[in-house]
Amino acid sequence: MTTTQKMTSLFFLICVFSFVGGCNYFQSKNQAKRIDESVVTQTEKNKLELLGTIERKFENPDAHYELGKLYQADGLWMQAEYEYNTALSFDPAHRNAQAAIVKLLLDTGDETKSGIYADIYMNQVSSSARESLRLALGFQDVNLDEYALECYRQALHLAPNSAKINRQIGYYYLSKNDKVRAQDYLSRSFQLNPNQPEVAGELGRLGVEIKIPRKTVRNVGKLDKIVEQSDEAAAKP
């Protein structure tokens, strides 16, 4: 075999191996892609959905807040903080985002800054029972019980005859398995507004005999309007 023939044969073999290798490469790549798609977690899907929502409307504070929560759960602190701050830039009164930032700073070891932010946010709502309750719910959601209780007490101080505030504090204690305090606040809530079958049910489960009070505090409906919006976010245990 001449040198030219040998070179031609070698070139032919190289082409064959290159073709086969290329096919294997694309086959492996496609297979890997299918595998990656199959193991995408629900969290990643949620992230993609939120990113899509933000792409359609960037000035969506709730979407940024929810995305921040997912980043924080994954330990992506900087991304989470960016999303929370973006949420607050569009809605400075986004109490859940405020509570989340306090929790984030605490988780990253900056206790001093976390405490300063908590004080700032609680001072912002110090004259509003409704906003104090909203911030309390935000703190409760991130398991910052000390701040949650302080906000609940602040709300109750501003509107002591609010059935809704008393009810939510009762639910808070019920979630902590403190049945004595839960009973106190739920009973007070029911006394202020007997038209609460869910509260009556909780009291019944606590062993309280339900009696419709002869008198209720006047203007309780008006008082409850100040916390009506936050009541929609209240979650029973």
C-alpha positions in Angstrom: 0.0 0.0 0.0 1.4 3.3 -1.0 1.8 6.2 1.4 -1.0 8.1 -0.3 -3.3 5.1 0.1 -2.3 4.8 3.8 -3.0 8.5 4.4 -6.4 8.2 2.6 -7.3 5.2 4.8 -6.3 7.0 7.9 -8.3 10.1 7.0 -11.3 7.8 6.3 -11.0 6.2 9.7 -10.7 9.6 11.4 -13.9 10.8 9.7 -15.7 7.6 10.8 -14.7 7.9 14.4 -15.5 11.6 14.4 -18.9 11.0 13.0 -19.6 8.2 15.5 -18.2 10.3 18.4 -20.3 13.3 17.3 -23.5 11.2 17.3 -22.6 9.8 20.7 -22.0 13.3 22.0 -25.3 14.6 20.8 -27.1 11.5 22.0 -25.5 11.9 25.4 -26.3 15.6 25.5 -30.0 15.0 24.6 -30.2 12.2 27.2 -28.7 14.4 29.8 -31.1 17.1 28.9 -34.0 14.7 29.3 -32.6 13.5 32.7 -32.2 17.1 33.9 -35.8 17.9 32.9 -37.0 14.9 34.7 -35.4 15.8 38.0 -36.4 19.5 38.0 -37.8 20.1 41.5 -41.1 21.8 42.2 -39.1 24.6 43.7 -37.3 25.2 40.5 -40.6 25.1 38.6 -41.9 27.7 41.0 -38.8 29.9 40.4 -39.3 29.7 36.7 -43.0 30.7 37.0 -42.1 33.6 39.2 -39.4 34.7 36.9 -41.9 34.6 34.1 -44.3 36.7 36.1 -41.6 39.2 36.9 -40.6 39.3 33.2 -44.1 40.2 32.2 -44.5 42.8 35.0 -41.3 43.7 36.8 -43.1 46.0 39.3 -44.9 43.1 41.0 -43.9 43.1 44.7 -45.6 39.8 45.6 -43.7 38.0 42.9 -40.4 39.4 44.0 -41.2 38.5 47.6 -42.2 34.9 46.8 -39.0 34.5 44.7 -37.0 35.9 47.6 -38.4 33.2 49.9 -37.4 30.5 47.5 -33.8 31.9 47.2 -33.6 32.2 51.0 -34.7 28.6 51.4 -31.9 27.6 49.1 -29.4 29.6 51.1 -28.9 32.2 48.3 -28.8 35.1 50.6 -27.8 37.9 48.2 -30.4 36.9 45.7 -33.1 36.7 48.4 -32.2 40.1 49.8 -32.3 41.7 46.4 -35.8 40.3 45.8 -37.1 41.5 49.1 -35.6 45.0 48.6 -37.2 45.1 45.1 -40.5 44.1 46.6 -40.2 46.9 49.1 -39.2 49.4 46.4 -42.6 48.8 44.8 -44.6 48.4 48.0 -42.8 50.0 51.0 -45.6 48.7 53.3 -45.1 45.0 52.2 -45.0 43.7 55.8 -44.2 40.1 54.8 -41.1 41.3 52.9 -40.1 43.4 55.9 -40.3 40.4 58.2 -38.4 38.3 55.7 -35.5 40.8 55.6 -35.3 40.7 59.4 -35.2 37.0 59.4 -32.6 36.9 56.5 -30.3 39.2 58.4 -30.7 37.0 61.5 -29.9 33.9 59.5 -26.8 35.4 58.0 -25.5 36.3 61.5 -26.1 40.0 61.5 -28.1 40.2 64.7 -27.5 43.9 65.3 -28.7 44.9 61.9 -31.6 42.5 62.1 -32.7 44.1 65.4 -32.4 47.6 64.0 -34.6 46.8 61.0 -37.2 45.1 63.2 -37.4 48.3 65.4 -37.7 50.5 62.3 -40.5 48.4 60.9 -42.4 48.1 64.2 -42.1 51.9 64.7 -43.6 52.4 61.2 -46.8 50.6 62.2 -46.9 51.9 65.8 -50.0 54.0 65.2 -52.0 51.5 63.2 -53.7 48.4 64.6 -54.2 47.0 61.1 -50.6 47.4 60.0 -49.3 46.1 63.4 -51.4 43.0 62.9 -50.1 42.6 59.3 -46.5 42.9 60.5 -47.2 40.4 63.3 -48.5 37.9 60.8 -45.3 38.4 58.8 -43.1 37.8 61.7 -45.1 34.8 62.7 -44.7 33.4 59.2 -40.9 33.4 59.6 -41.0 32.1 63.1 -39.9 35.3 64.8 -42.2 34.9 67.8 -40.7 37.6 69.9 -41.4 40.3 67.3 -44.7 38.7 66.4 -46.0 39.0 69.9 -44.7 42.5 70.3 -46.7 43.5 67.2 -49.8 41.6 68.4 -49.7 43.5 71.7 -49.2 46.7 69.9 -52.2 46.1 67.7 -54.3 45.1 70.7 -53.3 48.2 72.6 -54.5 50.3 69.7 -57.8 48.4 69.3 -58.5 46.3 72.4 -62.1 45.7 71.4 -61.3 44.3 68.0 -62.7 40.7 67.8 -60.3 40.1 64.9 -57.2 41.0 66.7 -58.2 39.0 69.8 -59.1 36.1 67.5 -55.7 36.1 65.7 -53.8 36.3 69.0 -55.8 33.3 70.2 -54.9 31.4 67.0 -51.3 32.3 67.6 -51.3 30.8 71.1 -53.2 27.8 69.8 -50.5 27.2 67.2 -48.0 27.2 70.1 -50.2 24.7 72.0 -50.7 27.3 74.8 -54.4 26.4 75.3 -54.9 28.6 78.3 -53.9 31.8 76.6 -55.6 30.7 73.4 -58.9 30.2 75.3 -58.6 33.6 76.9 -58.2 35.5 73.6 -60.7 33.4 71.6 -63.3 33.8 74.4 -62.8 37.5 74.3 -63.1 37.5 70.5 -66.3 35.5 70.7 -67.7 37.8 73.4 -67.0 40.8 71.2 -68.5 39.2 68.1 -70.6 36.0 68.6 -71.1 35.6 64.9 -67.9 33.6 64.5 -68.7 29.9 64.0 -65.0 29.0 63.5 -64.1 30.6 66.9 -67.0 28.8 68.5 -65.7 25.5 67.1 -62.2 26.1 68.5 -63.6 27.0 71.9 -65.7 23.9 71.8 -62.6 21.8 71.1 -61.0 23.5 74.1 -63.8 22.4 76.3 -65.5 25.8 76.6 -69.2 25.9 76.9 -70.5 28.3 74.3 -73.1 30.9 75.4 -74.3 33.8 73.3 -73.6 36.9 75.4 -76.5 39.2 76.1 -74.4 42.2 75.3 -71.6 42.9 73.0 -69.3 45.9 72.9 -70.8 48.7 70.8 -69.2 49.6 67.5 -67.2 46.4 67.4 -68.0 46.2 63.7 -66.4 49.5 63.1 -63.3 48.5 65.1 -62.9 45.3 63.2 -62.9 47.2 59.9 -59.4 48.5 60.7 -58.1 45.0 60.5 -60.4 43.6 57.9 -57.8 43.3 55.1 -55.2 41.6 57.3 -57.8 39.2 58.6 -57.9 37.7 55.1 -54.3 36.7 55.5 -54.8 35.2 59.0 -54.2 31.5 58.9 -55.6 29.1 61.5 -53.4 26.4 62.9 
